[in-house]
């Protein structure tokens, strides 16, 4: 485990050094630690600016309860544990990976017992169950650049594992940053974005409109 963590740390330093050398193209995504709901809506959601909210006390049971075994056994997913055990760590291979994407919470309501919608989004008028998912994937599994359904806003929280995010607010700019477990990542509706898992990662995401 320690070797894997050392590899992740080295990879993060490498990514940061590459970003620092390409300041004209890559910019760090905004990061905040203490923010009110009103401030978030006014300065990020309404202005369509992606942001990572760190150190917000979510208090979810999922952080203690959810792991690979829990998810695969509860959802009846066969052979996935064996696949992950043999997956080359941090390979960033170009071939297909076994990424469990868009697992619908609508069909697995028991998952709701272990987490709740963060208060920044809880009062949004449109957040249907069909746009609530979990994702489980090995290192290097990724979601390529895309816009979310119906141009909805989205929030994402990793239960465990780090994610590297890209946001494309316009043709000349790329915002990028690393989200750690428990960070709340906000993606504005209609904005292209992509994600790669730096470690095996399990996350929750909802799409919504205010």
C-alpha positions as CSV (number, residue, x, y, z in Angstrom):
1,X,0.0,0.0,0.0
2,X,2.8,2.4,0.9
3,X,4.5,1.9,-2.5
4,X,1.2,2.7,-4.3
5,X,0.8,5.9,-2.2
6,X,4.4,6.9,-3.0
7,X,3.7,6.3,-6.7
8,X,0.6,8.5,-6.5
9,X,2.5,11.2,-4.7
10,X,5.2,11.2,-7.4
11,X,2.6,11.3,-10.2
12,X,0.9,14.3,-8.6
13,X,4.2,16.1,-8.5
14,X,4.9,15.3,-12.1
15,X,1.4,16.6,-13.1
16,X,1.9,19.8,-11.2
17,X,5.4,20.4,-12.7
18,X,3.9,20.0,-16.2
19,X,1.1,22.4,-15.3
20,X,3.6,25.0,-14.0
21,X,5.5,24.8,-17.3
22,X,2.4,25.4,-19.3
23,X,0.8,28.3,-17.4
24,X,-0.5,29.9,-20.6
25,X,-2.7,26.9,-21.3
26,X,-3.4,25.3,-18.0
27,X,-4.8,27.1,-15.0
28,X,-5.5,25.6,-11.6
29,X,-9.2,25.2,-10.9
30,X,-10.4,27.3,-8.0
31,X,-10.3,25.8,-4.6
32,X,-12.2,27.0,-1.5
33,X,-12.5,25.7,2.1
34,X,-15.0,28.0,3.8
35,X,-18.0,29.1,1.8
36,X,-21.6,29.7,2.4
37,X,-24.4,28.4,0.2
38,X,-25.3,31.9,-0.9
39,X,-21.6,32.6,-1.8
40,X,-21.4,29.4,-3.8
41,X,-24.5,30.0,-5.8
42,X,-23.7,33.7,-6.5
43,X,-20.0,33.3,-7.3
44,X,-19.7,29.9,-8.8
45,X,-23.0,28.3,-9.9
46,X,-24.5,31.5,-11.4
47,X,-21.2,32.6,-13.0
48,X,-20.6,29.0,-14.3
49,X,-17.2,28.6,-12.7
50,X,-16.0,25.1,-11.7
51,X,-14.7,24.8,-8.1
52,X,-13.4,22.3,-5.6
53,X,-14.8,22.7,-2.0
54,X,-12.3,21.1,0.4
55,X,-12.7,20.2,4.1
56,X,-16.5,20.5,4.2
57,X,-17.9,18.3,6.9
58,X,-20.1,15.9,5.0
59,X,-20.3,13.3,7.8
60,X,-21.3,10.5,5.4
61,X,-21.3,6.8,6.6
62,X,-20.1,5.9,3.1
63,X,-16.6,7.0,4.0
64,X,-16.3,4.3,6.6
65,X,-18.7,1.7,5.0
66,X,-18.2,1.7,1.3
67,X,-15.3,-0.2,-0.3
68,X,-14.7,-2.4,-3.3
69,X,-16.1,-5.5,-1.5
70,X,-19.2,-3.7,-0.3
71,X,-20.1,-2.3,-3.7
72,X,-19.4,-5.4,-5.8
73,X,-21.1,-7.7,-3.4
74,X,-24.2,-5.5,-2.9
75,X,-24.6,-5.0,-6.7
76,X,-23.8,-8.6,-7.6
77,X,-20.9,-7.7,-9.8
78,X,-18.9,-10.8,-10.6
79,X,-15.1,-11.1,-11.2
80,X,-14.4,-7.4,-10.7
81,X,-12.3,-7.9,-7.6
82,X,-10.1,-10.3,-9.5
83,X,-9.8,-7.8,-12.4
84,X,-8.7,-5.0,-10.1
85,X,-6.2,-7.2,-8.2
86,X,-4.4,-7.8,-11.4
87,X,-4.7,-4.3,-13.0
88,X,-1.3,-2.6,-13.5
89,X,-1.2,0.3,-11.0
90,X,-1.0,3.8,-12.5
91,X,-0.3,2.4,-15.9
92,X,-2.4,5.0,-17.8
93,X,-2.7,2.4,-20.6
94,X,-4.6,3.3,-23.7
95,X,-6.5,0.1,-23.8
96,X,-10.0,-0.4,-22.4
97,X,-10.3,-0.6,-18.6
98,X,-13.1,-2.2,-16.6
99,X,-14.7,1.1,-15.3
100,X,-18.1,0.7,-13.7
101,X,-19.6,3.9,-14.8
102,X,-23.1,5.4,-14.3
103,X,-24.2,2.8,-11.8
104,X,-27.7,4.1,-11.1
105,X,-28.6,5.0,-7.6
106,X,-32.2,5.0,-8.7
107,X,-32.0,1.2,-9.0
108,X,-30.0,0.8,-5.8
109,X,-31.8,3.0,-3.2
110,X,-30.0,1.3,-0.3
111,X,-27.0,3.5,-1.2
112,X,-28.9,6.6,-0.1
113,X,-28.7,5.5,3.5
114,X,-25.0,6.2,3.6
115,X,-24.8,9.7,2.1
116,X,-26.8,12.9,1.7
117,X,-26.9,15.7,-0.9
118,X,-24.5,18.5,0.2
119,X,-26.3,21.6,1.3
120,X,-25.0,23.7,-1.6
121,X,-27.3,21.7,-3.9
122,X,-30.0,20.3,-1.6
123,X,-32.6,22.9,-2.6
124,X,-32.1,22.7,-6.3
125,X,-35.5,22.3,-8.0
126,X,-34.5,19.7,-10.5
127,X,-32.4,16.7,-9.5
128,X,-34.2,13.5,-10.7
129,X,-33.1,10.1,-9.6
130,X,-32.2,9.1,-13.1
131,X,-29.3,11.5,-12.9
132,X,-27.7,10.1,-9.7
133,X,-24.8,7.6,-10.1
134,X,-21.8,6.0,-8.5
135,X,-18.5,5.2,-10.3
136,X,-15.9,2.5,-9.5
137,X,-12.8,2.2,-11.5
138,X,-9.1,1.3,-11.3
139,X,-6.1,3.6,-11.8
140,X,-6.1,5.1,-15.3
141,X,-9.8,4.6,-15.9
142,X,-11.3,7.8,-17.2
143,X,-14.3,9.7,-18.6
144,X,-13.3,11.6,-21.7
145,X,-14.3,15.2,-22.3
146,X,-18.1,15.5,-22.3
147,X,-21.0,17.7,-21.3
148,X,-23.5,16.3,-18.8
149,X,-27.0,15.4,-19.8
150,X,-29.5,18.2,-20.4
151,X,-26.6,20.7,-19.8
152,X,-27.2,20.1,-16.1
153,X,-24.8,21.2,-13.4
154,X,-23.1,18.4,-11.5
155,X,-21.4,17.7,-8.2
156,X,-19.0,14.8,-7.5
157,X,-17.5,13.4,-4.3
158,X,-14.9,10.6,-4.1
159,X,-15.4,8.2,-1.3
160,X,-11.9,6.9,-1.7
161,X,-9.2,7.5,-4.4
162,X,-8.0,10.7,-6.1
163,X,-9.3,12.1,-9.4
164,X,-7.6,14.4,-11.8
165,X,-10.1,16.8,-13.4
166,X,-10.0,19.0,-16.6
167,X,-12.5,21.7,-17.3
168,X,-12.7,23.6,-20.7
169,X,-14.5,26.9,-20.1
170,X,-13.6,28.1,-23.6
171,X,-11.4,27.1,-26.6
172,X,-8.3,28.8,-25.2
173,X,-8.3,27.7,-21.5
174,X,-8.0,24.5,-19.6
175,X,-8.6,24.4,-15.8
176,X,-7.2,21.4,-14.0
177,X,-6.8,20.1,-10.5
178,X,-6.7,17.0,-8.2
179,X,-9.7,16.1,-6.0
180,X,-9.0,14.1,-2.9
181,X,-11.5,11.9,-1.1
182,X,-14.2,14.1,0.5
183,X,-13.7,17.1,-1.8
184,X,-16.9,18.4,-3.4
185,X,-16.3,19.1,-7.1
186,X,-18.8,21.4,-8.9
187,X,-19.1,21.3,-12.7
188,X,-21.2,24.0,-14.4
189,X,-23.8,22.9,-16.8
190,X,-22.8,22.9,-20.5
191,X,-19.1,22.9,-19.8
192,X,-16.9,20.2,-21.3
193,X,-14.9,18.3,-18.6
194,X,-13.0,15.1,-18.2
195,X,-11.7,13.0,-15.4
196,X,-9.0,10.3,-14.8
197,X,-8.7,8.2,-11.7
198,X,-5.2,8.4,-10.2
199,X,-5.9,5.5,-7.9
200,X,-8.7,3.0,-7.7
201,X,-11.6,5.3,-7.0
202,X,-15.2,5.1,-5.9
203,X,-17.3,8.2,-6.2
204,X,-20.9,9.6,-6.1
205,X,-22.2,12.2,-8.6
206,X,-25.5,13.9,-9.1
207,X,-26.7,16.2,-12.0
208,X,-29.1,19.0,-11.2
209,X,-30.6,22.3,-12.3
210,X,-31.4,25.2,-9.9
